[in-house]
Amino acid sequence: MRAVRVLDSDAIEDILAVDAWVGVNTVRDFGHYDADPARGGKFVPVVDPANPITGQTDPWANDAERLVRAVKITVS
């Protein structure tokens, strides 16, 4: 979703343009969490995709594809 607000000084009016793009698939980011995500751990994007972090005891500490951003829109 994108919203752009512009002041048109010639017409002396505000212009608000809103549009949205809707996809049909998920977008995943590759990385790990710095702590348990259930306890507020933050997502850390992978630094070097050729050398991901692996072998950690906790699965959240390993680099993997993860859904970390999403938008829920309710239309009524």
VEXDREN-2710 file (C-alpha; in Angstrom, 1 decimal):
% VEXDREN-2710
k/r/px/py/pz
1/MET/0.0/0.0/0.0
2/ARG/1.3/3.4/-0.9
3/ALA/0.0/6.9/0.0
4/VAL/1.4/10.1/-1.4
5/ARG/0.4/13.6/-0.3
6/VAL/1.3/16.6/-2.4
7/LEU/0.5/20.3/-2.0
8/ASP/-0.4/21.7/-5.4
9/SER/0.6/25.4/-5.0
10/ASP/-0.9/26.4/-8.3
11/ALA/-4.4/25.2/-7.4
12/ILE/-3.8/25.7/-3.6
13/GLU/-5.0/22.3/-2.7
14/ASP/-3.8/19.1/-1.1
15/ILE/-3.8/16.0/-3.2
16/LEU/-3.8/12.6/-1.6
17/ALA/-3.2/9.6/-3.9
18/VAL/-3.5/6.0/-2.5
19/ASP/-2.9/2.8/-4.3
20/ALA/-2.2/-0.8/-3.4
21/TRP/-0.7/-3.9/-4.8
22/VAL/-2.0/-7.3/-4.0
23/GLY/0.0/-10.5/-4.4
24/VAL/-0.9/-14.1/-4.2
25/ASN/2.3/-15.5/-2.6
26/THR/4.3/-14.9/0.5
27/VAL/7.6/-13.0/0.6
28/ARG/10.2/-14.5/2.9
29/ASP/13.5/-13.1/4.2
30/PHE/16.6/-15.1/4.8
31/GLY/18.1/-14.7/8.3
32/HIS/17.9/-15.6/12.0
33/TYR/16.7/-14.2/15.3
34/ASP/19.1/-12.7/17.9
35/ALA/17.0/-14.3/20.7
36/ASP/13.9/-16.4/21.1
37/PRO/11.3/-14.6/18.9
38/ALA/8.6/-15.7/21.4
39/ARG/10.4/-13.5/24.0
40/GLY/11.0/-10.5/21.7
41/GLY/14.0/-11.6/19.7
42/LYS/14.7/-9.4/16.7
43/PHE/15.1/-10.7/13.1
44/VAL/18.7/-10.3/11.7
45/PRO/19.0/-10.6/7.9
46/VAL/21.7/-12.9/6.6
47/VAL/25.0/-11.0/6.0
48/ASP/26.6/-13.5/3.6
49/PRO/24.2/-15.8/1.8
50/ALA/27.1/-18.0/0.7
51/ASN/28.0/-18.7/4.4
52/PRO/24.7/-18.9/6.4
53/ILE/24.7/-19.5/10.2
54/THR/23.8/-23.2/10.8
55/GLY/24.3/-25.8/13.5
56/GLN/22.9/-23.8/16.3
57/THR/21.0/-25.6/19.1
58/ASP/17.9/-23.4/18.8
59/PRO/16.3/-23.4/15.4
60/TRP/15.5/-19.7/15.5
61/ALA/19.3/-19.0/15.7
62/ASN/20.0/-20.6/12.3
63/ASP/19.7/-18.7/9.0
64/ALA/16.6/-19.8/7.1
65/GLU/13.8/-18.4/5.0
66/ARG/11.3/-16.8/7.3
67/LEU/8.1/-14.8/7.0
68/VAL/8.9/-11.7/9.1
69/ARG/6.7/-9.0/7.6
70/ALA/3.1/-9.1/6.7
71/VAL/0.1/-6.8/6.4
72/LYS/-3.4/-7.7/7.3
73/ILE/-6.1/-5.5/5.7
74/THR/-9.7/-5.7/6.9
75/VAL/-12.3/-4.2/4.6
76/SER/-15.8/-3.6/6.1
END
